[in-house]
Amino acid sequence: MVQERTAAVLPKKSENFSEWYTQVALRAELADYTPVRGSMAIRPYGYAIWEGIQSWLDRRFKETGHMNAYFPLLIPESFLKKEAEHVEGFAPQVAWVTHGGDEELSERLAVRPTSEAIILPMYAKWIQSYRDLPVLLLAWNNVVRWEKATRLFLRTAEFLWHEGHTAHRTMEDADAECRLILGIYQELLEQILAIPVLAGIKPPSERFAGAANTYTLEALMPDGQAIQAGTSHFLGQNFAKAFNVKFLDSDNQEKYIWSTSWAVSTRLIGSLIMAHGDDKGLILPPRIAPYEVVIVPILGRDDAKVLPAAKELAQHLGRRFRVKLDDRDAYTAGWKFNEWELRGAPVRLEIGPRDVANKQVVLSRRTGGAKQTVRIDGIEVTVGKILDEIQSELFERGRAYRDSHTTQAATVDELVRAIEQVQGFVKVGWCEMQSCEDTIRERTGASPRVIPLDEKASGKCVVCGMPAKAWVYYARAY
Amino acid sequence: MVQERTAAVLPKKSENFSEWYTQVALRAELADYTPVRGSMAIRPYGYAIWEGIQSWLDRRFKETGHMNAYFPLLIPESFLKKEAEHVEGFAPQVAWVTHGGDEELSERLAVRPTSEAIILPMYAKWIQSYRDLPVLLLAWNNVVRWEKATRLFLRTAEFLWHEGHTAHRTMEDADAECRLILGIYQELLEQILAIPVLAGIKPPSERFAGAANTYTLEALMPDGQAIQAGTSHFLGQNFAKAFNVKFLDSDNQEKYIWSTSWAVSTRLIGSLIMAHGDDKGLILPPRIAPYEVVIVPILGRDDAKVLPAAKELAQHLGRRFRVKLDDRDAYTAGWKFNEWELRGAPVRLEIGPRDVANKQVVLSRRTGGAKQTVRIDGIEVTVGKILDEIQSELFERGRAYRDSHTTQAATVDELVRAIEQVQGFVKVGWCEMQSCEDTIRERTGASPRVIPLDEKASGKCVVCGMPAKAWVYYARAY
């Protein structure tokens, strides 16, 4: 099966993006279909990428005073209904538990699509005084949203994420929390995953159900479609009022808390595949690759010399990098080269009998360029430098693509043409009327992705010609 | 609320063990009840203990070649039914999803009570050849088992665990895996959680539903009841046959794989509370305590001297230990002392103006003994030594208790008396007939907890007088 998996040629990324994506996810063994509708299995190599995202974020969240906790999977329907917009947004996607063993439940339970409706009631128990604030919790868990059409990682009935839920004394504190988190997400996307993003807020039509404001990061994928890469919701006092979460302030007044919620999910792995891969398969940025360096010994008559040298090299480099020594004897070196190209390892080192004799290895970069011979003495410096170069190269490629696929339009006709021809982000002025947004949606099939932060609007609304109150980036989207 | 929580006196552990347990779990803020029947919220301090268990185990699992993966939460009923004993064991406890949004499902889905029934079908896709074996995967996830009576951590409708699922070429390999995992669990229990355990196997009546053999660790709690602290199941080829998981061996024969599964859960936190706590609250073994050292500055007029010294101390000790500086100004030092005793921090350091002047601190051990003055110069050595002592002391206390509550019985009457009076483990010879086991269960209310590994039986069955084939430890159990 493994042999078949790599022997078959991948569809070309430029010709059939969608099929290329699915085949890379499957053949690189990131995920697989299961007998459960819309639910995937995340295989160890894919899960290792998720663990990399988790451990980086978890460290940053803890550094900024957040703590992990856990809340129930099953939420009584009456709780989900307490915030009106929230239930309206999520009810069509809820998987309902109606029976426990043989017993029919008196109230059905939602498998959580998100946890505001169970966390806020707990905050009502835990928060009494301004001294108890802020509450800065998050949970790493699974959620279910019943989806009609699903795609590996990008849209699945169940996915993994963290959901942050914080409670604050003032509106300003809650808003600052949203921006702090958006900054951490942007750092993850750009510095670790090497995916450039536009940061900003959503127009009201695209907000999280029940939020007063939604901060978002939007990335442009190589097919010209945008993908939401992380959101941070300013919930105002909407949920505090729905669940009656109050505190006694220092002025002896009872007040509602201000709350936020925020998340990134395993969907990021889908973005990672799309953003960087090529016709040979996956390309992983070094900072998130499960293995930054793969060592392939050239086996044969000289195993007794080559294998110990390869092991020593793996051990040496293993002190600084995540290293995989692929010493399986059931596969040829050539087969392994293809395998690790498919699986996107940033740097590959080959070591054969002649290399051992000359105290050198042959290094290949997954991003291309000629193979090069590298002396084993001091190799950790060379490898470190090359990994940094690959990391930057992937980010810069993404940024160049994004910039060359971002245009501005002054009329709806220009906007329609840009969406069709340039295939990317189109920036327009907007008067903030819903009707003008609706017109653009109908004409283009694109949606408003993001209103950039801290950028003053000027000029006119692209639809009605009234003074623009905001800039908006439109794109077709996942 | 915080004030009330610590002001009220705890029930005495020796007088009302059950209520003491619940109050400690709640007031130390490990967990709380939720509006969801039988489901608890795990609060940050309780979750930090779980993260300690996770990170220790995850490292050991990875060192021994295991990788993390993820499988669907929802399992179609037809899959759960494929292994007959398995479904019989779990069906009464299953929460069933019957609707997705407004749509009634054609087949209902079980919220996973355990994942053999979805993982084995995936193994059938992934395993083709002996070269693909062993498969050594585990998943950190949540499971639901619909329980009638629930208790925080010990028995909850939803709990967190990891489930390991491995596939092997031979029976011997699978059995060796079970023993390897049991050894890792025993190391966790004894070295990290400071809870002594008996290691062995379960009699057939107590096996995991569908297992050919269940390895177990059993700990004795201070109320004389045993608790299962970790299990590792040798599944033989039962699940391989039910789900048709075969591989082509090197002799060109198609064979069924041999599989195992194993788990420990958040239930361990319940054992930890019971095993070590006292009338003042929780006592945490240093190696698992979220904070090994809590520093309480004695605030007042001299804050300008004391606070910087306390911060410097926290920073210094923070390089070697998990340290919490409790510098909240809304609470008195005395209140904080009670708080951190309730929450079980192993070592507390007080630092006041005189201590700053004398370059010293006052150290208290949570396990008792007089306060002692410690010089700040070289304090990390003293603290390290004391933490090690506390770790050993807790384990030795537990072992002394267990040993003094373990007896042997030669007749059923002796066994009945021992269960009633000594309240602990009673070791008896057994002929391996189910009827003899049933007799003991009826007479004592105790169950057979564990058959010790590698200990040859001698003498007679305690019930029928036939030659004993095994030793069995009986106890009442959680």
Interface residues (C-beta under 8 A of the other chain):
Chain A: M1 V2 D32 T34 P35 V36 S39 M40 A41 I42 R43 P44 Y47 A48 W50 E51 M67 N68 A69 Y70 F71 P72 L73 L74 I75 P76 F79 A91 P92 Q93 V94 A95 W96 V97 T98 H99 G100 G101 D102 E103 R108 L109 V111 I118 P121 M122 K125 W126 Q128 S129 R131 D132 L137 N141 N142 V144 W146 A157 E158 L160 R328 A330
Chain B: M1 V2 D32 T34 P35 V36 S39 M40 A41 I42 R43 P44 Y47 A48 W50 E51 M67 N68 A69 Y70 F71 P72 L73 L74 I75 P76 F79 A91 P92 Q93 V94 A95 W96 V97 T98 H99 G100 G101 D102 E103 R108 L109 V111 I118 P121 M122 K125 W126 Q128 S129 R131 D132 L137 N141 N142 V144 W146 A157 E158 L160 R328 A330
